[in-house]
Amino acid sequence: MTEQTAPGAGDCEQRRTEIEARQKEFDALWLKMSQGDTSGAARYRELRHILDDLRVEYRKTCGELTESSSLPPSVVSDWRT
């Protein structure tokens, strides 16, 4: 039986950086779509699934994730309750 080791802080930081970059892209697409421009709808759906997977992996290996969003507070208030 082999012992599984947790990733180093650098691995977790790299994962967090990727999540933050993808979240910024997601937020920008959301704003665009909320204004009626649906040209990025496919990428929006793809990013939503990518972010879900990245968050699951982060929690498994690095612990709880604290995130922020560039969207207006009125938009995300329901998400954070």
HELIX and SHEET records of a PDB file:
HELIX    1   1 ALA A    9  SER A   34  1                                  26    
HELIX    2   2 ALA A   41  CYS A   62  1                                  22    
HELIX    3   3 PRO A   73  VAL A   76  1                                   4    
END                                                                             
